[in-house]
Amino acid sequence: MLDIIVKILIITNGVLIFFFLQFVIYGLLAYYYYFKEKKHLNLNIEWLKNLALQKNKEIPTITIIIPAKDENEIIASTIDRFMSLNYPKEKLHLLLVLDDKELLIKPYDETTHCVVEQKKNYYNKLYNLEIIKYVSVPVGFDGNYNGIVLNKPVNSTKPRALNWALKFIPEETDILGFYDSDSHPDVNTLLYVAYKYLTKSENDKILLQGPVVQVRNYFNLKPLNKIYALAQAITHEWYLPILLTHLPFIGGTNFFIEPDLLYKVQGFKCSALSEDLELGCRLYIETTNVWPEFMPYIATEQTPPNYKAYFHQRVRWASGYVQVIKSMLTSNKFLYKRFLLFSMLIFYGILPWFSAQILSILSMGILLLSILGLTHLVFSFVPPGVKALVIFMNFAYILFLFFYFTYTIKKLNIKKYSNHSLVKEYLNLLLVPIAATLGTIPYTYGFLISFFSHQPVQWIKTIRTKE
């Protein structure tokens, strides 16, 4: 029995070390092939104008779409951020998508509508341009692309709001950008998008996806959620560039697309829990192999502040993932493409998540053995070299998180308060084994209920915090 336990521990740590080193390699590749490019591009408005003259093209008009329901506390800072982006204001539209339901349950001065109206009046007057516009989704809108308004309320979801917004895209729009209501993109993001548009070949299409780092409310999170925020940030910054070479993953925010592509595939699927991933797969299947390209410009957002909110969000993500997998098996058209995506969704989604669940539980077992003082009995059977590697790597995981946490503060993705001591934050990272075990549970739960239950997962809005 003891021999079996030893073998399990050795294999578990071996797999953990493999995944960890793989992640580090992905990060180095991402930097070399993508983020390093930013240093060679001296992006500014004058440079963009000269590039447009050289290419004998017009600077593209970009329309940013931001759905915002019950976001009156944070939408003002979001609008301010977008209006500070480096881009010619005459080539920019900001279209906010609000919801009529909010007007029915709140006094007007407490609604998102009121804040957006004030910001709209201020900035449009400041620039003497109609840069900011907003529309409000009717209570009975059915949510479909070119859908109708029913005589009964319809559940509010993000794809429903986005399909309503597509009715109001300015005709001169060359590129659509999509962001969440708490997004703060890099100030040069639009310059990069315009650069890609001006330098693309005639037959190419713009479909760009940038990393989304959900750490901006870091100091208002519960201890475990701080670790989840860092893990998500590392995944988007280090792993997403590699993932996009295998899956047409769209993250739902910080992505850009040419309008005709969206019109061709009939907009967003209003019943999809992961409308972004579903859209990416559908674009590849139903168009001429359109595939998202990684964009090395980070957008920061908030992350769920407590475990309950995190659980609901991740269950929806996992359930939406399974929805997409099932959709790959329910059509007779484009069989080769669907089979290819089905295989990639299993290999890069289901298998890693279930492996992470099993490994996290086994890692917790190692921790409990350590607490009970039994590891000396177990590891007495382990070769000295293996024992030394296991001990070293357990320190390496913690040190790696220490490094990344310090790195995100230096990059200002996490804004440190001047009077805030970081000692407590570094000590919090010692909870990694517990966070890893609990962090994968909602994914596993979401997978299981989606595969074996016919009851749909409800769309639950993510809680916001002050920053």
N, C-alpha and C positions, 0 to 999 in steps of 0.2 A: 504493500500500500504506500509506504513511504517512498519507494522507488518511483511509483507512478506520479506522486505529488512533485517529486524533484523534476521529472521529465516535463510535466505540465508547466512548472515554473520556468524552466529553461526555455521551452518553446515560446511561452507567453512573452517573456522578456526579449527573446530573439525577434519576435514579430514586432513588438513595440519599438525596439531599436531600429528595425528596418523601416517602419513607417516614419519614425522621427528623422532618420538620415535622409529618407526620400523627400521629406518636407523641406529640409535644409537645401538639398540639391535643387528642388523646384524653385525655392526662393532665389538661389544664385542664378538659375537660368532665367527667371522672370526679370531680375535686375539687368542681366546682360543683354537680353533680347528686346526688352520693352522700356523699362524705366530709365535705362542709360540714354535712350533716344531723346528724352526730355532735355538733357544737358546740352545736346547739340542743336536744339531748336531754340533760337532766340526769339520767342514769340512776343509780338507786340502789334498794335493796330497798324502802324505805319508799314511794318514788314509785311503784314497781310495784304494791305492795299497794293504794295509793289508786286507781290506774288500774283494777285489778281490781274494786274496789268500785263505781267509777263505771260500769263496763261490766256490772256484776252477773254477773261470771264468776269462775271459780277461776283462780288462777295455774297455768299449765300445768306438768305433770310432764314433765321432760325426761330421757331416757335417752341417755347417750353410749356409743357402741360403739367400742372400740379393739382391733383385731386386733394381736397381738404374739407373734411367734415368734422365738426366739433374740434377745431384746431385754433380757436381764437387766442389761446395763450402763446402759441409759438409761431403763427403764420407771419406776423409782422417781421420777426428777425429773418425768416426765410426769404421774404420779399426783398428786404434790405440786402441780403447776401447776393441774390440774383441781380439786383440793380447795380451791384459793385463789380460785377464780372467785367473783364477786359473784352469789350466787343462794341462795335459801332451801334449806338442805340437806335439808329434808323433802320438797322437790320435785325432788330430783336423784338419779339413779341412774348409776353408772359400771359398765358391763359390759365386762370385758376378755375377749377371745377368744384363748385359748392353744392349743397344739397338743400332742397326746399324743406325737408323734414326738420331741419334745425330751426327754421323760422317759425314752425308750429309749436315748438316746445320751450322756446327761450325768448326773453325780451330782446329786441333787436340789438341793443347796445352790448349784449353779451354773446352775440353770434360771430361766426367767422365772417359772415357777409359784411358786418359793420367795420371790422378791422380792414378787410380787403378794400372796401369802398374808400376808406380814409387813405390808405396807401396808394390806391389807384389815382385818386384826385391829386395827391401830393406829387407823385412822380410824373404823371402825364403833364401836369402844369409846369414842373421843373424843366422838363426836356421839350415841352411844347410838341409832344408826340403822343399818339395813342399806343403806348407801349404795353400797358397793363390792361387786360380785359378780364371779365369773369362771366361765367354762366352758372346757372343753378339747375340741378337735375330735378325734374318734376317727380312728385311723390309716386305717381303711377307709371313712370317709364319702365318698360319691360326689360331693358338692359341689353337688347340685341343691337347689332350694327344696323343702322337705319331702321331701328325698332319703332314701336308705337307707344302712346301713352294710354294706359288702361284706367278703368274707373275704380281701381283698388290699389292700395299701397303695395310696393314691391321692395324686398329687402335691399338695403344699400350695401353695395360691394364696390371694390376698386374697378374691376373690369366694366361694370355697369356705368360708372362715372366716366371712364375713359371713352366708351362708345358714344356716350352723349356728347362729349367734347369734340369728337371727330366731325360733328355736324357744323362746328364753328371755326374750323381751321382757316386762317386768312389765305386767300388764293395765291398770294405771292410766296408762300412758305416753300422753301427748298428742303429743309430738314426739320424733323420733329424731335424734340428732346423730352424725356419723361423723368420726373423726379417725385419723391415723396414730399409730404408737407413739412418735414423736419430736415430736409437735405440742405447741406452747405457744400457746393462743389468747389473745386480748385478754381482760382480766379482766371486761369488761362484755358480752362476746358473748352470754351466755345471757339477760341482761336485755333486750338488743335483740331476740332471738328471741321472748321472751315478749311484748314490746311489739307486735311484728308479729302475733303470734297473737291478742292481746286486741283489737287494733284492726281486724282483717280482717273483711270482710263474711261473712255466713253461708255463702255458696256458694264462697268462695275457699279455696284450699288453701295450706299453707305448704310452699314449696320454696325454700330460700335457699342461695346459694353465696357464700362469702367468699374473699378473696385469700389465697394461700399463698406466703409469702416464705421461700425456702429459702437463708437466709444465716447461720443461727445458729452454724454451725461454720466460719465464713469463714476464721479465722486458722489452721485446720488443713487447708486445701485447697491443692492444687497451683496454680501461677500461673494456668494457663488456666481451671481450674475456678472460681477467684474471679471471673473475668469472666463465666462462664456463670451463676454464682449471682446476680450483679447483673442480668444480662439477664433471667433468669427472674423476679426480683423486680419489675423494671420492667414486664414483661409482665403480671403478675397485678395489680399495683397500678394501672397506667395503662391497659392495653388490655382486661383482662378485663371491666370494666363495659360497654364498648362491644361487645365480642364477644358478651356475653349478650343483647344486643338482636337478634342475628342467628342464634345457635346455642344450643340447649339444653345448654350445656356444664356438666357437673358434674365437679369436680376430684377427687373421691374422698376428700377430707378438707376439714374446715371447711365442711361442708354439713349442712343440716337439712331434714327431711321428715316429713310426717305418716305414721304407720305404715300406714294403710289404703291409701295410694298404693302402697307397696311390696308389700303383700299382693295388691293388684289386678293388678299386672304380674308376679306370681310371683317376686319377689325379684331377685337378681343373676344374670346369665348366667355360669355357672361357667367356661365356655370362653373368655370374653372377656379379651383382654390389656389392654384399656382398659375395664374394667367400669363405670367412672364415666361416660364419654362415652356408652357404649352404653345405660346406664340412662337418661340424660337424653333421648336420642332416643326410646327406647321409651316413656317416660312421656308424651312429647308425642304420639306416634303412637297409643298404646293407651288413653289417657284423654281427658278433655275438654280437650284443648289445654293441659295443665299445663306451665308453662314456668318455669325457675329465675329467681329475682330476685336481683340483686346485693346482698350484705350488706357494708357498709363497715367490717368488723372483721377485722383481719389476724391470721393465725396464722403463727408462725414455725416452720420445720423445718430439718433438715439437708439438704445436697445431696451428691451423690457426690464423694468426696475426690480422685479421680484420673481421668484421661481414660478408662481402661479401664472403670471403673464407670459413668462418664457415658455412654460409648458404648453399653453394654448397656442402660442405662435408656432412653435415647432411641430405640434401635432397637425396644424393646418398645412405647414410646409410639407411634411411627410405624406399626408393624405393627398395633397395636390400632386405630389410626385407619383404616387401610385395611380392617380387618375390618368396622368399622362402615359404611364406604362400600359394601362388597360386600353387607352385609346389607340395605342400602336397595334393592338391585336383585334380591333373591332371594325376594320375597314378592308375592303378587297382591293383598294387602289394603292398604287405605289408600294407594292409589297416589299421590294428590295430595300427601299429607304426606311420603311417602318421596321423591318427586321433589324437593320443596322442600328437604328436608334434604340430599339428595344434592348438589344445586346449591350449597347453602351450605357443605357440607363441602369441596367442590372449591375454591370461590372463597376461603374463609377459611382453608384448610389447605394443600392440595396446591400451589396456585399461589404463595402467598407463600413457602412453604418452598423450592420449586424456584427461584424468583426470587432468594431470599436466597443459595442455593448458587451460582448463576451470578454474581451481583453480588459475592459475597465472593471468588471466584476472580479476577474482573476487577480488584477492588480490590487484591488481592495482586500482580497484574501491574503496577499503578501503583506499588506500593511497590518492586518489583524494579527498575523503570525508574529510580526515584529513587536507589536504591542504586548502580546502574550509571552514574548521571550522565547519563542520556539524556532526562530529562524536558524539558530546555531545547530539545531538537530537536523533540520532539513538540508541546509547548505553544507553540512559536513560531508555530504555525498557528492557535492558539486566540485568539479575540477577547479583548482585555484584561479586559473586564468578566466574562466567563465564567471566565477564569483566576483572577481575584481572588476570585470566589465559591467556586471549587473549593478554593483554598488556605484561605480563611476557614473553610469548612465542615469541612475535615479537622481544623482546630484545634477547631472547635465540638463535634465528636463526642467528642474526648478530654475537653474541659472539661465536657461534659455528664455523662460518667461520673464525673469528679472531684466534681461537684456531688452526684450521686446517692449516691455512696459516703459523702460527708460527711453527707448527709441521713439515711442509714440508721443511721449511728453515733449521731447526735443523737436519733433515735427509739428507740434501744436495740434495734433489730432485729439489728444487729451489736454485740456487746458488746466494747468495746475494753479490753484489758488495760492497767493503769496504767503498766507499764514498756515498753509496745510502741510503737516508733517507726512513724509512719505514712508516712514518706518512702518507704520501700521499697514500701509498698502503692500509693501514688500512681504510682510509677515502673512498677509491674506493669501498670497500665492502658494503658501504651504498647503492650502486646502485642495490642491489640484487632484489628488486621488479621489476625494469625495465628489468634487465637481464633475470629474470624468464619469464616475459611475452614475450619478443622477442626471447628467447632461444628455446622455443618449437614450434615456428611458422614454421621453416623449416621441422621439423618432420611431422607436420600436413599437410603441403603442399606436402611433398613427399608421404605421405600415400594417399592423395586425388588424385593426378595426376596418381599414380600407379594403383589405383582402377578404375578410371573413364577415363583414357586416354590410348590410344594405342601407343603413341609416347614415345620411350625409353629415359630414362635419360642418358645424356652423362657423360662419365668418365672424370672428370676435376682434374688435378694434384693439390695437396695441396701446397700452397705457403710456402717456407722455409724462415727463418730469420737467421741473424747472432746471435751467442750466446756469 
